Amino acid sequence: MLYRLLEAPKASKAMGLFSMSILEGMQILAATPGWQKIMAGIICRYLTDIPGRLRGKRDRRLTQGNALIGGLYLGCVQEGVELQLNAAVTDLLWEADKVTGVKANIDGVASSLTANRGVMITTGGFDHNDEMRKQYLPQPSSGSWSAGADTNTGDLIQIAQKYGAATELMNEAWWAPVVKTPQGVTVLFSENPSPA
C-alpha cells in the first residue's frame, strides 16, 4: 500500500530524500544542539532499511501528512473497513432524506456503493479548479501555481454543496511560496527568506 500513497514533496524531506518529522526538520534547519545526531539517525534509519532499499529510493518511514494517512489506513485495516481505490465519486445516493452511499467511477466502471452506518465525506482541496479558485480565493489565482496533488479539483466539495452541505473557510488555504521547476511546481517550505 505504501507505494500507492502519494509521496511527500521533496522540499519537505532532508536532502530531498529522507523523511523527517516537523520537529526534526526544525531542529536540523535551526542547527540546534544535537542536530547532527538527529540527521545522522535519519540517514542511518534510511540506509539500514534493507527491504526498502531493495525496492528503490523511496523512504518507507512515514512522517507528516503521510504518517496521518498511514494511521488512518491502519485503523481501517484493523476495523475491517474495505477500501476502494481508484474510485472517483460522481454523486451521492439518497434515501429517506439521508445519504446512504455514493455513485463512483471505479477503474472506469460506473458503480454504486452503499454504506451500512453512514457516509463520511473527506476530500482534498480545490487548488486545481480554476473556477473555484476564482470564486473563493484572492485574484489573480491559477491552479498551475499549486504544488498540491493534481487530484485536488474540488469535485466532492461541489457534489456535497449541491445537496446543501454547509462549507466554511473556503477562502482559507495553507499558503506557501512556490517556484516552477523542470520537475513541476515546488513549494518552498523552509528556504531562508533573507540574504545569508
C-alpha positions as CSV (number, residue, x, y, z in Angstrom):
1,M,0.0,0.0,0.0
2,L,2.9,2.4,0.7
3,Y,3.8,2.6,-3.0
4,R,0.2,3.7,-3.8
5,L,0.5,6.6,-1.3
6,L,1.3,9.9,-2.9
7,E,4.9,10.6,-1.9
8,A,5.6,13.6,0.2
9,P,7.1,16.6,-1.6
10,K,10.9,16.6,-1.9
11,A,11.0,20.0,-0.3
12,S,9.7,18.5,3.0
13,K,12.5,15.9,3.1
14,A,16.0,16.2,4.3
15,M,18.2,16.5,1.2
16,G,15.0,15.8,-0.8
17,L,15.2,12.1,0.1
18,F,15.0,11.4,3.8
19,S,11.6,11.6,5.6
20,M,11.7,13.8,8.7
21,S,9.2,15.0,11.2
22,I,8.4,18.7,11.5
23,L,10.3,18.7,14.9
24,E,13.3,17.0,13.3
25,G,13.2,19.5,10.4
26,M,13.0,22.5,12.8
27,Q,16.0,21.2,14.8
28,I,18.1,20.5,11.7
29,L,17.3,23.8,10.0
30,A,17.9,25.8,13.1
31,A,21.1,23.9,13.8
32,T,20.0,23.4,17.4
33,P,22.5,21.5,19.7
34,G,22.5,17.8,18.6
35,W,21.1,18.5,15.1
36,Q,24.0,16.4,13.5
37,K,23.0,13.4,15.6
38,I,19.3,13.8,14.5
39,M,20.4,14.0,10.9
40,A,22.7,11.0,11.2
41,G,19.9,9.0,12.8
42,I,17.6,9.9,9.9
43,I,20.1,8.8,7.3
44,C,21.1,5.6,9.2
45,R,17.4,4.6,9.6
46,Y,17.0,5.0,5.8
47,L,20.2,3.1,4.9
48,T,19.6,0.2,7.2
49,D,16.1,-0.3,5.8
50,I,17.4,-3.1,3.5
51,P,13.9,-4.2,2.2
52,G,13.1,-0.6,1.4
53,R,16.5,-0.1,-0.4
54,L,15.9,-3.2,-2.4
55,R,12.6,-1.7,-3.7
56,G,14.0,1.7,-4.6
57,K,14.9,5.1,-3.2
58,R,11.6,5.9,-1.6
59,D,11.9,6.3,2.2
60,R,9.4,3.9,3.9
61,R,9.3,5.9,7.1
62,L,6.0,7.8,7.2
63,T,6.1,11.4,8.6
64,Q,4.0,14.5,8.4
65,G,0.9,14.1,6.2
66,N,1.9,10.6,5.1
67,A,2.0,9.5,8.7
68,L,-1.6,10.8,9.2
69,I,-2.8,8.8,6.1
70,G,-0.8,5.7,7.2
71,G,-2.5,5.9,10.6
72,L,-5.9,6.2,9.0
73,Y,-5.2,3.3,6.7
74,L,-4.0,1.1,9.7
75,G,-7.2,2.0,11.6
76,C,-9.3,1.0,8.5
77,V,-7.5,-2.4,8.3
78,Q,-7.9,-3.1,12.0
79,E,-11.6,-2.3,11.8
80,G,-12.2,-4.4,8.7
81,V,-13.1,-1.4,6.5
82,E,-13.0,-2.2,2.8
83,L,-11.1,0.5,0.9
84,Q,-11.9,1.1,-2.7
85,L,-9.0,2.8,-4.6
86,N,-9.2,4.5,-8.0
87,A,-12.8,5.5,-7.2
88,A,-13.9,9.0,-8.2
89,V,-17.2,9.9,-6.5
90,T,-19.6,11.2,-9.1
91,D,-22.7,11.7,-6.9
92,L,-24.3,10.8,-3.6
93,L,-27.0,8.2,-3.0
94,W,-30.1,9.5,-1.2
95,E,-32.9,7.6,0.6
96,A,-35.5,9.0,3.0
97,D,-33.7,12.3,3.1
98,K,-30.3,10.9,4.1
99,V,-27.1,9.9,2.3
100,T,-26.9,6.2,2.0
101,G,-23.9,5.8,-0.2
102,V,-22.1,7.1,-3.3
103,K,-22.1,6.7,-7.0
104,A,-18.5,6.3,-8.2
105,N,-16.4,5.7,-11.2
106,I,-14.2,2.8,-10.2
107,D,-11.4,2.0,-12.6
108,G,-13.5,3.4,-15.3
109,V,-16.7,1.5,-14.4
110,A,-19.8,3.3,-13.0
111,S,-20.7,1.8,-9.7
112,S,-22.9,2.4,-6.6
113,L,-21.6,1.8,-3.1
114,T,-23.9,1.7,-0.1
115,A,-23.0,2.3,3.5
116,N,-24.1,0.3,6.5
117,R,-23.7,3.0,9.2
118,G,-23.2,6.3,7.4
119,V,-21.1,8.2,4.8
120,M,-18.3,10.4,5.9
121,I,-17.2,12.9,3.2
122,T,-13.5,13.7,3.3
123,T,-11.8,15.3,0.4
124,G,-8.8,17.3,-0.7
125,G,-9.0,20.9,-1.6
126,F,-9.8,22.6,-4.9
127,D,-6.4,24.1,-5.7
128,H,-6.5,22.7,-9.3
129,N,-10.0,24.0,-10.0
130,D,-9.7,27.5,-11.5
131,E,-13.4,28.2,-11.3
132,M,-13.5,27.5,-7.6
133,R,-10.3,29.5,-7.1
134,K,-11.9,32.4,-8.9
135,Q,-15.0,32.1,-6.7
136,Y,-13.3,31.8,-3.3
137,L,-9.6,32.9,-3.4
138,P,-7.9,36.3,-3.9
139,Q,-7.2,37.1,-7.5
140,P,-5.2,36.6,-9.7
141,S,-5.1,32.9,-9.0
142,S,-4.3,29.8,-11.1
143,G,-4.3,26.1,-10.4
144,S,-1.0,25.9,-12.3
145,W,0.6,27.7,-9.3
146,S,-0.3,24.9,-6.8
147,A,2.1,22.3,-5.5
148,G,-0.9,20.3,-4.2
149,A,-2.0,17.0,-5.6
150,D,-3.3,17.2,-9.1
151,T,-6.4,15.4,-7.9
152,N,-7.4,18.3,-5.7
153,T,-10.1,19.5,-8.1
154,G,-13.0,20.2,-5.6
155,D,-15.3,17.7,-7.2
156,L,-16.6,16.2,-4.0
157,I,-17.0,19.6,-2.4
158,Q,-19.2,20.7,-5.3
159,I,-21.3,17.4,-5.1
160,A,-21.8,17.9,-1.3
161,Q,-22.8,21.6,-1.9
162,K,-25.3,20.5,-4.5
163,Y,-27.1,18.7,-1.7
164,G,-26.9,21.6,0.7
165,A,-23.8,20.8,2.7
166,A,-22.5,23.7,4.7
167,T,-19.0,24.8,4.0
168,E,-16.8,27.3,5.8
169,L,-13.4,28.9,5.4
170,M,-13.4,28.3,1.6
171,N,-11.2,31.5,1.3
172,E,-8.6,30.0,3.5
173,A,-5.6,27.9,2.5
174,W,-2.3,26.6,3.6
175,W,-0.4,29.4,1.8
176,A,3.2,29.0,0.9
177,P,5.5,30.4,-1.8
178,V,6.2,28.1,-4.8
179,V,8.5,28.0,-7.8
180,K,8.1,26.3,-11.1
181,T,10.9,23.8,-11.8
182,P,11.5,21.3,-14.6
183,Q,10.1,18.7,-12.2
184,G,6.9,20.7,-11.6
185,V,5.7,23.2,-9.0
186,T,7.7,23.0,-5.8
187,V,6.7,24.6,-2.5
188,L,9.3,26.5,-0.6
189,F,8.9,25.1,2.9
190,S,12.0,26.3,4.7
191,E,14.2,28.4,2.5
192,N,16.0,31.4,4.0
193,P,13.9,34.5,3.3
194,S,16.8,36.9,3.6
195,P,20.4,37.0,2.3
196,A,22.8,34.8,4.2
